[in-house]
Amino acid sequence: GNLFTAESLDEIADRMMEVDQIAVTYKGNTFTMKDVCARSDAGQSGTTYEYPCVRLTPMDLFEETRWSFDESDRLTWYNDLIHPILARPRIARFGILKNFCTSGGANANDLPDILKSFKGSCDHDLLLRTNGTYALENGKPADYANPTSLLSDIGDFENNYPCKICVDNMYDGLMAKMTKGTVGMFQLLMFELNKIASDPAHANEQDAQMMLPQVQKAFAMVKQASVEEFWTYFVTRSLYAELGAVDYMNGYAFLMASLLPACLAIFGGDASQCPPATVTLQEARDALLRHADHSFSAVNTGGSPFPLWLEDATGMFFGSEPVGGSGIDMNGFVHPLFGRLNSPLMSSRYFDLEKAGTAEWAPLYGAPNSTFNPFDLTQDPSWPLVQFDPIYVWFMASVTEVSASCNNGKVGGTITGNTELDQKTGAVAATRMSPEWCTQYNEPTGTDEIRTQTHFAKMWYDLLIDSDPFLGINQGEDDPYSFTTGQGCDYELTGSRYSYTGQSTDDILYSASRDLYYIDEGVSIGALDTSLLIGDVEPPNGEYNFDNPLKRVGAIQNLYFLNIPSKIVDRVKNCNRPGGPIEDLTEEDAKEILRQFKLKFEDDWSRDWDDEDSGNVQFVAFADGTFVSHSNSFRLLHSCY
């Protein structure tokens, strides 16, 4: 027979769910699979009991196996794996790829000598994902040109691939250099501020005394990890403008087609008082950047990038502000000679960081005859190089407190007093311009609480990354089955594992003719050896693929791994344990718990194995006797005497 039918797979999934819920009560405590399995963590500190137990099964081919993730497991996957290990590192490296390792990158000429030969090494990869014509010319479908997929590519490059060599080496070097520069910038700033703060004759003595402690607090937070975090969010800001510009253009034109008549009605047909019907691509990018830099909104946190409102998210057409934003403005400033400047550490020009401590040191405010004065631009007109330096702004925001919360409220329409008009525009704003980014897991949600500006900025950018056109992921709802990372062959970033429900047997067999992975898509142990888990198969293991798909799967094997008694004793002391830690469990206790657990597992899994009317699948369990003098072989021999 063939097990890979929707009906049989449902039967297997149901039995797996049953044994996953096995519990053993011993000396007044209840022990579950997560107490006795070999691993119940995500490989990250603090995640024990907050991730599914490790087991290997062909059922991981299918999305229906996602039942194995409960709410706690899904949050661990999101908080400890998706953002810190997948999203943030790849977004950070995307910034390097685009700006340094492509011929047209903004910083392509800044590669160090050792990497000069790698200039342009990522051109091919960037073009494949951004130019449909180029993708077709290189044997890819036109829709292969999806910039978001570069985040998947960056993680899949081989170590000896020139683009990866350029990106990784440039990233490491840039982060070290940026950290050193940020430390130097704050040290010189504190040095100069201290001179003013300790000079009773200086007009701004008290201003400096107020500013210096905040600068000192910000300086204490400067570590390479925090600089890398800044870089990730700075790159996310630019990605928002790049990936969202076309959608912004189309969405803006669509909305204006229905809203402009209302605006004209408000202003008596004077089109000059209304926004334009369409915008250019550059105007779209600028609007998205302005949205990212705009004040954080406790009305609707996701907000709207369209510049139509008053600051309080009301009064459509009576203002020119977007709704929501990160709350941290990293747009820099317009220099009278050099135009807009907003690169991290542009303050190095002001402080002349490269020559600080040498006889050639020449900061823009002069030395030794200093005109340093952040409080008087007439005396120190170059201070904006520091004041608007994105990295300075970011770290100062980390010590600046605000009161806010994450909310999915409705953005307002017009406030003309014309009921029909106000209701019409209000309905459009509520349904099309009020995204629901916030989840119950964002803190704080609903009620304003005091946090730092960077807390809310990181919240906003993380929610942006979760939204379309980025990852399209739902915190607390998605898992490795409903959201794939593209790390495994035949899986795509933002895809999902195959769902067999409602599918034909031929479709199920075809989809299963792929590499089989554990839930991490092969990151830890690569593709699994199907000969261990799939048998009585046609074509044979190692010979089937999408070109030569499966025709039949007659048997499958699940492997469950349990801990040794001494490790169980340690496991149950963990503070994450549901029901509380157990401090007094002995190894003898653990052996007895294991014995009972294996008996129950074997009985539950093998239930009705000899009943031909119990279903299409025959279930047989084998438990080893390690540490507990109990196995199938032992029980069989024991029953003979």
JOUR-V44048 format. One record per residue. N is the residue number from 1. RES is the residue in one letter. SS is DSSP state (~ for helix, > for strand, _ for the rest). PHI is phi in whole degrees, -180 to 180 (999 if undefined). Layout:
# JOUR-V44048
n:N res:RES ss:SS phi:PHI
n:N res:RES ss:SS phi:PHI
This chain:
# JOUR-V44048
n:1 res:G ss:_ phi:999
n:2 res:N ss:_ phi:-124
n:3 res:L ss:_ phi:-81
n:4 res:F ss:_ phi:-87
n:5 res:T ss:_ phi:-120
n:6 res:A ss:~ phi:-59
n:7 res:E ss:~ phi:-66
n:8 res:S ss:~ phi:-70
n:9 res:L ss:~ phi:-65
n:10 res:D ss:~ phi:-62
n:11 res:E ss:~ phi:-64
n:12 res:I ss:~ phi:-67
n:13 res:A ss:~ phi:-61
n:14 res:D ss:~ phi:-63
n:15 res:R ss:~ phi:-68
n:16 res:M ss:~ phi:-63
n:17 res:M ss:~ phi:-64
n:18 res:E ss:~ phi:-61
n:19 res:V ss:~ phi:-71
n:20 res:D ss:~ phi:-68
n:21 res:Q ss:_ phi:-97
n:22 res:I ss:_ phi:-59
n:23 res:A ss:> phi:-135
n:24 res:V ss:> phi:-121
n:25 res:T ss:> phi:-99
n:26 res:Y ss:> phi:-145
n:27 res:K ss:_ phi:51
n:28 res:G ss:_ phi:83
n:29 res:N ss:> phi:-115
n:30 res:T ss:> phi:-103
n:31 res:F ss:> phi:-116
n:32 res:T ss:> phi:-118
n:33 res:M ss:~ phi:-55
n:34 res:K ss:~ phi:-70
n:35 res:D ss:~ phi:-79
n:36 res:V ss:~ phi:-111
n:37 res:C ss:> phi:-72
n:38 res:A ss:_ phi:-63
n:39 res:R ss:_ phi:-145
n:40 res:S ss:_ phi:-135
n:41 res:D ss:_ phi:-138
n:42 res:A ss:_ phi:-99
n:43 res:G ss:_ phi:82
n:44 res:Q ss:_ phi:-119
n:45 res:S ss:_ phi:-58
n:46 res:G ss:_ phi:86
n:47 res:T ss:_ phi:-108
n:48 res:T ss:_ phi:-60
n:49 res:Y ss:_ phi:73
n:50 res:E ss:_ phi:-121
n:51 res:Y ss:_ phi:-155
n:52 res:P ss:_ phi:-62
n:53 res:C ss:_ phi:-64
n:54 res:V ss:_ phi:-69
n:55 res:R ss:> phi:-155
n:56 res:L ss:> phi:-112
n:57 res:T ss:_ phi:-155
n:58 res:P ss:~ phi:-63
n:59 res:M ss:~ phi:-68
n:60 res:D ss:~ phi:-70
n:61 res:L ss:~ phi:-69
n:62 res:F ss:> phi:-119
n:63 res:E ss:~ phi:-64
n:64 res:E ss:~ phi:-62
n:65 res:T ss:~ phi:-79
n:66 res:R ss:~ phi:-65
n:67 res:W ss:~ phi:-55
n:68 res:S ss:~ phi:-69
n:69 res:F ss:_ phi:-102
n:70 res:D ss:_ phi:-91
n:71 res:E ss:~ phi:-59
n:72 res:S ss:~ phi:-62
n:73 res:D ss:~ phi:-64
n:74 res:R ss:~ phi:-65
n:75 res:L ss:~ phi:-68
n:76 res:T ss:~ phi:-62
n:77 res:W ss:~ phi:-58
n:78 res:Y ss:~ phi:-70
n:79 res:N ss:~ phi:-77
n:80 res:D ss:~ phi:-105
n:81 res:L ss:~ phi:-121
n:82 res:I ss:~ phi:-64
n:83 res:H ss:~ phi:-77
n:84 res:P ss:~ phi:-74
n:85 res:I ss:~ phi:-105
n:86 res:L ss:~ phi:-103
n:87 res:A ss:~ phi:-67
n:88 res:R ss:~ phi:-65
n:89 res:P ss:~ phi:-62
n:90 res:R ss:~ phi:-76
n:91 res:I ss:~ phi:-63
n:92 res:A ss:~ phi:-59
n:93 res:R ss:~ phi:-77
n:94 res:F ss:~ phi:-60
n:95 res:G ss:~ phi:-61
n:96 res:I ss:~ phi:-69
n:97 res:L ss:~ phi:-55
n:98 res:K ss:~ phi:-73
n:99 res:N ss:~ phi:-90
n:100 res:F ss:_ phi:-115
n:101 res:C ss:_ phi:-104
n:102 res:T ss:_ phi:-120
n:103 res:S ss:_ phi:-59
n:104 res:G ss:_ phi:-95
n:105 res:G ss:_ phi:-65
n:106 res:A ss:_ phi:-60
n:107 res:N ss:_ phi:-118
n:108 res:A ss:~ phi:-61
n:109 res:N ss:~ phi:-87
n:110 res:D ss:~ phi:-98
n:111 res:L ss:_ phi:-62
n:112 res:P ss:_ phi:-65
n:113 res:D ss:~ phi:-53
n:114 res:I ss:~ phi:-66
n:115 res:L ss:~ phi:-112
n:116 res:K ss:~ phi:-55
n:117 res:S ss:~ phi:-69
n:118 res:F ss:~ phi:-97
n:119 res:K ss:_ phi:-58
n:120 res:G ss:_ phi:81
n:121 res:S ss:_ phi:-68
n:122 res:C ss:_ phi:-105
n:123 res:D ss:~ phi:-57
n:124 res:H ss:~ phi:-60
n:125 res:D ss:~ phi:-67
n:126 res:L ss:~ phi:-66
n:127 res:L ss:~ phi:-66
n:128 res:L ss:~ phi:-58
n:129 res:R ss:~ phi:-95
n:130 res:T ss:~ phi:-125
n:131 res:N ss:_ phi:-133
n:132 res:G ss:~ phi:-62
n:133 res:T ss:~ phi:-64
n:134 res:Y ss:~ phi:-64
n:135 res:A ss:~ phi:-61
n:136 res:L ss:~ phi:-62
n:137 res:E ss:~ phi:-64
n:138 res:N ss:_ phi:-109
n:139 res:G ss:_ phi:79
n:140 res:K ss:_ phi:-110
n:141 res:P ss:_ phi:-69
n:142 res:A ss:~ phi:-60
n:143 res:D ss:~ phi:-76
n:144 res:Y ss:~ phi:-64
n:145 res:A ss:_ phi:-75
n:146 res:N ss:_ phi:-129
n:147 res:P ss:~ phi:-56
n:148 res:T ss:~ phi:-60
n:149 res:S ss:~ phi:-68
n:150 res:L ss:~ phi:-61
n:151 res:L ss:~ phi:-64
n:152 res:S ss:~ phi:-74
n:153 res:D ss:~ phi:-57
n:154 res:I ss:~ phi:-58
n:155 res:G ss:~ phi:-80
n:156 res:D ss:~ phi:-99
n:157 res:F ss:_ phi:-58
n:158 res:E ss:_ phi:-69
n:159 res:N ss:_ phi:-61
n:160 res:N ss:_ phi:-95
n:161 res:Y ss:_ phi:-76
n:162 res:P ss:~ phi:-53
n:163 res:C ss:~ phi:-63
n:164 res:K ss:~ phi:-67
n:165 res:I ss:~ phi:-60
n:166 res:C ss:~ phi:-63
n:167 res:V ss:~ phi:-64
n:168 res:D ss:~ phi:-66
n:169 res:N ss:~ phi:-69
n:170 res:M ss:~ phi:-68
n:171 res:Y ss:~ phi:-62
n:172 res:D ss:~ phi:-60
n:173 res:G ss:~ phi:-67
n:174 res:L ss:~ phi:-67
n:175 res:M ss:~ phi:-65
n:176 res:A ss:~ phi:-65
n:177 res:K ss:~ phi:-66
n:178 res:M ss:~ phi:-68
n:179 res:T ss:~ phi:-64
n:180 res:K ss:~ phi:-60
n:181 res:G ss:~ phi:-66
n:182 res:T ss:~ phi:-67
n:183 res:V ss:~ phi:-60
n:184 res:G ss:~ phi:-62
n:185 res:M ss:~ phi:-62
n:186 res:F ss:~ phi:-69
n:187 res:Q ss:~ phi:-64
n:188 res:L ss:~ phi:-67
n:189 res:L ss:~ phi:-63
n:190 res:M ss:~ phi:-64
n:191 res:F ss:~ phi:-60
n:192 res:E ss:~ phi:-71
n:193 res:L ss:~ phi:-63
n:194 res:N ss:~ phi:-62
n:195 res:K ss:~ phi:-64
n:196 res:I ss:~ phi:-71
n:197 res:A ss:~ phi:-64
n:198 res:S ss:_ phi:-103
n:199 res:D ss:_ phi:-113
n:200 res:P ss:_ phi:-60
n:201 res:A ss:_ phi:-84
n:202 res:H ss:_ phi:-80
n:203 res:A ss:_ phi:-62
n:204 res:N ss:_ phi:-112
n:205 res:E ss:~ phi:-55
n:206 res:Q ss:~ phi:-69
n:207 res:D ss:~ phi:-60
n:208 res:A ss:~ phi:-67
n:209 res:Q ss:~ phi:-65
n:210 res:M ss:~ phi:-78
n:211 res:M ss:~ phi:-78
n:212 res:L ss:~ phi:-58
n:213 res:P ss:~ phi:-61
n:214 res:Q ss:~ phi:-66
n:215 res:V ss:~ phi:-64
n:216 res:Q ss:~ phi:-65
n:217 res:K ss:~ phi:-63
n:218 res:A ss:~ phi:-64
n:219 res:F ss:~ phi:-61
n:220 res:A ss:~ phi:-64
n:221 res:M ss:_ phi:-92
n:222 res:V ss:_ phi:-80
n:223 res:K ss:_ phi:-135
n:224 res:Q ss:~ phi:-61
n:225 res:A ss:~ phi:-62
n:226 res:S ss:~ phi:-74
n:227 res:V ss:~ phi:-69
n:228 res:E ss:~ phi:-63
n:229 res:E ss:~ phi:-63
n:230 res:F ss:~ phi:-56
n:231 res:W ss:~ phi:-59
n:232 res:T ss:~ phi:-59
n:233 res:Y ss:~ phi:-74
n:234 res:F ss:~ phi:-65
n:235 res:V ss:~ phi:-69
n:236 res:T ss:~ phi:-57
n:237 res:R ss:~ phi:-57
n:238 res:S ss:~ phi:-71
n:239 res:L ss:~ phi:-62
n:240 res:Y ss:~ phi:-56
n:241 res:A ss:~ phi:-70
n:242 res:E ss:~ phi:-72
n:243 res:L ss:~ phi:-79
n:244 res:G ss:~ phi:-99
n:245 res:A ss:~ phi:-63
n:246 res:V ss:~ phi:-65
n:247 res:D ss:~ phi:-63
n:248 res:Y ss:~ phi:-62
n:249 res:M ss:~ phi:-56
n:250 res:N ss:~ phi:-68
n:251 res:G ss:~ phi:-66
n:252 res:Y ss:~ phi:-63
n:253 res:A ss:~ phi:-62
n:254 res:F ss:~ phi:-64
n:255 res:L ss:~ phi:-70
n:256 res:M ss:~ phi:-64
n:257 res:A ss:~ phi:-61
n:258 res:S ss:~ phi:-98
n:259 res:L ss:~ phi:-98
n:260 res:L ss:~ phi:-60
n:261 res:P ss:~ phi:-56
n:262 res:A ss:~ phi:-67
n:263 res:C ss:~ phi:-64
n:264 res:L ss:~ phi:-63
n:265 res:A ss:~ phi:-66
n:266 res:I ss:~ phi:-66
n:267 res:F ss:_ phi:-104
n:268 res:G ss:_ phi:62
n:269 res:G ss:_ phi:83
n:270 res:D ss:_ phi:-80
n:271 res:A ss:~ phi:-64
n:272 res:S ss:~ phi:-68
n:273 res:Q ss:~ phi:-89
n:274 res:C ss:_ phi:-112
n:275 res:P ss:_ phi:-68
n:276 res:P ss:_ phi:-67
n:277 res:A ss:_ phi:-73
n:278 res:T ss:_ phi:-139
n:279 res:V ss:_ phi:-134
n:280 res:T ss:_ phi:-82
n:281 res:L ss:~ phi:-62
n:282 res:Q ss:~ phi:-67
n:283 res:E ss:~ phi:-64
n:284 res:A ss:~ phi:-66
n:285 res:R ss:~ phi:-61
n:286 res:D ss:~ phi:-62
n:287 res:A ss:~ phi:-66
n:288 res:L ss:~ phi:-69
n:289 res:L ss:~ phi:-65
n:290 res:R ss:~ phi:-64
n:291 res:H ss:~ phi:-63
n:292 res:A ss:~ phi:-60
n:293 res:D ss:~ phi:-87
n:294 res:H ss:_ phi:-74
n:295 res:S ss:_ phi:-64
n:296 res:F ss:_ phi:-64
n:297 res:S ss:_ phi:-110
n:298 res:A ss:_ phi:-91
n:299 res:V ss:_ phi:-85
n:300 res:N ss:> phi:-138
n:301 res:T ss:_ phi:-64
n:302 res:G ss:_ phi:-62
n:303 res:G ss:_ phi:67
n:304 res:S ss:> phi:-136
n:305 res:P ss:> phi:-79
n:306 res:F ss:> phi:-71
n:307 res:P ss:> phi:-84
n:308 res:L ss:> phi:-125
n:309 res:W ss:> phi:-115
n:310 res:L ss:_ phi:-76
n:311 res:E ss:_ phi:-61
n:312 res:D ss:_ phi:-91
n:313 res:A ss:_ phi:69
n:314 res:T ss:_ phi:-124
n:315 res:G ss:_ phi:70
n:316 res:M ss:_ phi:-51
n:317 res:F ss:_ phi:77
n:318 res:F ss:_ phi:-99
n:319 res:G ss:_ phi:-143
n:320 res:S ss:_ phi:-136
n:321 res:E ss:> phi:-104
n:322 res:P ss:> phi:-75
n:323 res:V ss:> phi:-113
n:324 res:G ss:_ phi:77
n:325 res:G ss:_ phi:151
n:326 res:S ss:_ phi:-75
n:327 res:G ss:_ phi:86
n:328 res:I ss:_ phi:-124
n:329 res:D ss:_ phi:-87
n:330 res:M ss:_ phi:-113
n:331 res:N ss:_ phi:-85
n:332 res:G ss:_ phi:71
n:333 res:F ss:> phi:-151
n:334 res:V ss:> phi:-94
n:335 res:H ss:> phi:-84
n:336 res:P ss:_ phi:-61
n:337 res:L ss:_ phi:-106
n:338 res:F ss:_ phi:-105
n:339 res:G ss:> phi:76
n:340 res:R ss:> phi:-71
n:341 res:L ss:> phi:-122
n:342 res:N ss:_ phi:-151
n:343 res:S ss:_ phi:-84
n:344 res:P ss:_ phi:-57
n:345 res:L ss:_ phi:65
n:346 res:M ss:_ phi:-65
n:347 res:S ss:~ phi:-66
n:348 res:S ss:~ phi:-62
n:349 res:R ss:~ phi:-65
n:350 res:Y ss:~ phi:-63
n:351 res:F ss:~ phi:-89
n:352 res:D ss:_ phi:51
n:353 res:L ss:~ phi:-59
n:354 res:E ss:~ phi:-64
n:355 res:K ss:~ phi:-112
n:356 res:A ss:_ phi:-59
n:357 res:G ss:_ phi:89
n:358 res:T ss:_ phi:-113
n:359 res:A ss:_ phi:-67
n:360 res:E ss:_ phi:-89
n:361 res:W ss:_ phi:-59
n:362 res:A ss:_ phi:-143
n:363 res:P ss:_ phi:-64
n:364 res:L ss:_ phi:-65
n:365 res:Y ss:_ phi:-89
n:366 res:G ss:_ phi:87
n:367 res:A ss:_ phi:-157
n:368 res:P ss:_ phi:-85
n:369 res:N ss:_ phi:-82
n:370 res:S ss:_ phi:-77
n:371 res:T ss:_ phi:-112
n:372 res:F ss:_ phi:-57
n:373 res:N ss:_ phi:-166
n:374 res:P ss:_ phi:-64
n:375 res:F ss:_ phi:-103
n:376 res:D ss:_ phi:-147
n:377 res:L ss:_ phi:-71
n:378 res:T ss:_ phi:-69
n:379 res:Q ss:_ phi:-85
n:380 res:D ss:_ phi:-133
n:381 res:P ss:_ phi:-68
n:382 res:S ss:_ phi:-89
n:383 res:W ss:_ phi:-53
n:384 res:P ss:~ phi:-55
n:385 res:L ss:~ phi:-61
n:386 res:V ss:~ phi:-93
n:387 res:Q ss:~ phi:-54
n:388 res:F ss:_ phi:-110
n:389 res:D ss:_ phi:-63
n:390 res:P ss:~ phi:-54
n:391 res:I ss:~ phi:-75
n:392 res:Y ss:~ phi:-68
n:393 res:V ss:~ phi:-59
n:394 res:W ss:~ phi:-64
n:395 res:F ss:~ phi:-72
n:396 res:M ss:~ phi:-68
n:397 res:A ss:~ phi:-66
n:398 res:S ss:_ phi:-71
n:399 res:V ss:_ phi:-120
n:400 res:T ss:_ phi:-109
n:401 res:E ss:> phi:-91
n:402 res:V ss:> phi:-139
n:403 res:S ss:> phi:-111
n:404 res:A ss:> phi:-162
n:405 res:S ss:_ phi:-161
n:406 res:C ss:> phi:-86
n:407 res:N ss:_ phi:-146
n:408 res:N ss:> phi:-115
n:409 res:G ss:_ phi:-68
n:410 res:K ss:_ phi:-96
n:411 res:V ss:_ phi:-71
n:412 res:G ss:_ phi:-88
n:413 res:G ss:_ phi:-94
n:414 res:T ss:_ phi:-72
n:415 res:I ss:_ phi:-130
n:416 res:T ss:_ phi:-89
n:417 res:G ss:_ phi:93
n:418 res:N ss:_ phi:-83
n:419 res:T ss:~ phi:-55
n:420 res:E ss:~ phi:-62
n:421 res:L ss:~ phi:-67
n:422 res:D ss:~ phi:-65
n:423 res:Q ss:~ phi:-70
n:424 res:K ss:~ phi:-65
n:425 res:T ss:~ phi:-69
n:426 res:G ss:~ phi:-64
n:427 res:A ss:~ phi:-66
n:428 res:V ss:~ phi:-64
n:429 res:A ss:~ phi:-64
n:430 res:A ss:~ phi:-70
n:431 res:T ss:~ phi:-94
n:432 res:R ss:~ phi:-113
n:433 res:M ss:_ phi:-128
n:434 res:S ss:_ phi:-128
n:435 res:P ss:_ phi:-64
n:436 res:E ss:_ phi:-109
n:437 res:W ss:_ phi:-78
n:438 res:C ss:_ phi:-70
n:439 res:T ss:_ phi:-121
n:440 res:Q ss:_ phi:-68
n:441 res:Y ss:_ phi:-93
n:442 res:N ss:_ phi:-78
n:443 res:E ss:_ phi:-121
n:444 res:P ss:_ phi:-83
n:445 res:T ss:> phi:-123
n:446 res:G ss:_ phi:88
n:447 res:T ss:_ phi:-115
n:448 res:D ss:_ phi:-63
n:449 res:E ss:> phi:-139
n:450 res:I ss:> phi:-84
n:451 res:R ss:> phi:-142
n:452 res:T ss:> phi:-82
n:453 res:Q ss:~ phi:-60
n:454 res:T ss:~ phi:-68
n:455 res:H ss:~ phi:-58
n:456 res:F ss:~ phi:-74
n:457 res:A ss:~ phi:-66
n:458 res:K ss:~ phi:-64
n:459 res:M ss:~ phi:-59
n:460 res:W ss:~ phi:-64
n:461 res:Y ss:~ phi:-67
n:462 res:D ss:~ phi:-64
n:463 res:L ss:~ phi:-67
n:464 res:L ss:~ phi:-63
n:465 res:I ss:~ phi:-61
n:466 res:D ss:~ phi:-69
n:467 res:S ss:_ phi:-83
n:468 res:D ss:_ phi:-80
n:469 res:P ss:_ phi:-92
n:470 res:F ss:_ phi:-83
n:471 res:L ss:_ phi:-87
n:472 res:G ss:_ phi:62
n:473 res:I ss:_ phi:-115
n:474 res:N ss:_ phi:-114
n:475 res:Q ss:_ phi:-61
n:476 res:G ss:_ phi:82
n:477 res:E ss:_ phi:-116
n:478 res:D ss:_ phi:-82
n:479 res:D ss:_ phi:-155
n:480 res:P ss:_ phi:-65
n:481 res:Y ss:_ phi:-91
n:482 res:S ss:_ phi:-91
n:483 res:F ss:_ phi:-140
n:484 res:T ss:> phi:-96
n:485 res:T ss:> phi:-97
n:486 res:G ss:_ phi:82
n:487 res:Q ss:_ phi:-80
n:488 res:G ss:_ phi:-94
n:489 res:C ss:_ phi:-58
n:490 res:D ss:_ phi:73
n:491 res:Y ss:_ phi:-113
n:492 res:E ss:_ phi:-115
n:493 res:L ss:> phi:-61
n:494 res:T ss:> phi:74
n:495 res:G ss:> phi:-88
n:496 res:S ss:_ phi:-152
n:497 res:R ss:_ phi:-74
n:498 res:Y ss:> phi:-65
n:499 res:S ss:_ phi:-102
n:500 res:Y ss:_ phi:-85
n:501 res:T ss:_ phi:-59
n:502 res:G ss:_ phi:78
n:503 res:Q ss:_ phi:-98
n:504 res:S ss:_ phi:-75
n:505 res:T ss:~ phi:-60
n:506 res:D ss:~ phi:-62
n:507 res:D ss:~ phi:-64
n:508 res:I ss:~ phi:-63
n:509 res:L ss:~ phi:-64
n:510 res:Y ss:~ phi:-63
n:511 res:S ss:~ phi:-65
n:512 res:A ss:_ phi:-78
n:513 res:S ss:_ phi:-85
n:514 res:R ss:_ phi:-123
n:515 res:D ss:_ phi:-62
n:516 res:L ss:_ phi:-104
n:517 res:Y ss:_ phi:-126
n:518 res:Y ss:_ phi:-67
n:519 res:I ss:_ phi:-64
n:520 res:D ss:_ phi:-91
n:521 res:E ss:_ phi:60
n:522 res:G ss:_ phi:93
n:523 res:V ss:_ phi:-61
n:524 res:S ss:_ phi:-86
n:525 res:I ss:_ phi:-132
n:526 res:G ss:_ phi:72
n:527 res:A ss:_ phi:-69
n:528 res:L ss:_ phi:-77
n:529 res:D ss:_ phi:-77
n:530 res:T ss:~ phi:-65
n:531 res:S ss:~ phi:-66
n:532 res:L ss:~ phi:-82
n:533 res:L ss:_ phi:-123
n:534 res:I ss:> phi:-129
n:535 res:G ss:> phi:-137
n:536 res:D ss:> phi:49
n:537 res:V ss:> phi:-116
n:538 res:E ss:> phi:-135
n:539 res:P ss:_ phi:-62
n:540 res:P ss:_ phi:-63
n:541 res:N ss:_ phi:-55
n:542 res:G ss:_ phi:91
n:543 res:E ss:_ phi:-115
n:544 res:Y ss:_ phi:-90
n:545 res:N ss:_ phi:-163
n:546 res:F ss:_ phi:-66
n:547 res:D ss:_ phi:-81
n:548 res:N ss:_ phi:-133
n:549 res:P ss:_ phi:-72
n:550 res:L ss:_ phi:-61
n:551 res:K ss:_ phi:-113
n:552 res:R ss:> phi:-166
n:553 res:V ss:> phi:-129
n:554 res:G ss:> phi:-91
n:555 res:A ss:> phi:-153
n:556 res:I ss:> phi:-134
n:557 res:Q ss:_ phi:-130
n:558 res:N ss:_ phi:-102
n:559 res:L ss:> phi:-114
n:560 res:Y ss:> phi:-111
n:561 res:F ss:_ phi:-117
n:562 res:L ss:> phi:-108
n:563 res:N ss:_ phi:-83
n:564 res:I ss:_ phi:-87
n:565 res:P ss:~ phi:-54
n:566 res:S ss:~ phi:-63
n:567 res:K ss:~ phi:-74
n:568 res:I ss:~ phi:-66
n:569 res:V ss:~ phi:-56
n:570 res:D ss:~ phi:-70
n:571 res:R ss:~ phi:-59
n:572 res:V ss:_ phi:-72
n:573 res:K ss:_ phi:-83
n:574 res:N ss:_ phi:-66
n:575 res:C ss:_ phi:-67
n:576 res:N ss:_ phi:-80
n:577 res:R ss:_ phi:-62
n:578 res:P ss:_ phi:-58
n:579 res:G ss:_ phi:90
n:580 res:G ss:_ phi:99
n:581 res:P ss:_ phi:-70
n:582 res:I ss:_ phi:-118
n:583 res:E ss:_ phi:-94
n:584 res:D ss:_ phi:-111
n:585 res:L ss:_ phi:-71
n:586 res:T ss:_ phi:-101
n:587 res:E ss:~ phi:-66
n:588 res:E ss:~ phi:-65
n:589 res:D ss:~ phi:-60
n:590 res:A ss:~ phi:-63
n:591 res:K ss:~ phi:-63
n:592 res:E ss:~ phi:-67
n:593 res:I ss:~ phi:-62
n:594 res:L ss:~ phi:-60
n:595 res:R ss:~ phi:-60
n:596 res:Q ss:~ phi:-66
n:597 res:F ss:~ phi:-65
n:598 res:K ss:~ phi:-65
n:599 res:L ss:~ phi:-61
n:600 res:K ss:~ phi:-68
n:601 res:F ss:~ phi:-62
n:602 res:E ss:~ phi:-62
n:603 res:D ss:~ phi:-66
n:604 res:D ss:~ phi:-70
n:605 res:W ss:~ phi:-69
n:606 res:S ss:_ phi:-90
n:607 res:R ss:_ phi:-52
n:608 res:D ss:_ phi:63
n:609 res:W ss:_ phi:-64
n:610 res:D ss:_ phi:-106
n:611 res:D ss:_ phi:-103
n:612 res:E ss:_ phi:-66
n:613 res:D ss:_ phi:-98
n:614 res:S ss:_ phi:-85
n:615 res:G ss:_ phi:150
n:616 res:N ss:_ phi:-83
n:617 res:V ss:_ phi:-110
n:618 res:Q ss:_ phi:-99
n:619 res:F ss:_ phi:-105
n:620 res:V ss:_ phi:-133
n:621 res:A ss:_ phi:-114
n:622 res:F ss:_ phi:-131
n:623 res:A ss:_ phi:-118
n:624 res:D ss:_ phi:-77
n:625 res:G ss:_ phi:-105
n:626 res:T ss:_ phi:-59
n:627 res:F ss:_ phi:70
n:628 res:V ss:_ phi:-127
n:629 res:S ss:_ phi:48
n:630 res:H ss:_ phi:-143
n:631 res:S ss:_ phi:-155
n:632 res:N ss:~ phi:-59
n:633 res:S ss:~ phi:-62
n:634 res:F ss:~ phi:-60
n:635 res:R ss:~ phi:-66
n:636 res:L ss:~ phi:-64
n:637 res:L ss:~ phi:-66
n:638 res:H ss:~ phi:-63
n:639 res:S ss:~ phi:-73
n:640 res:C ss:_ phi:-86
n:641 res:Y ss:_ phi:-123
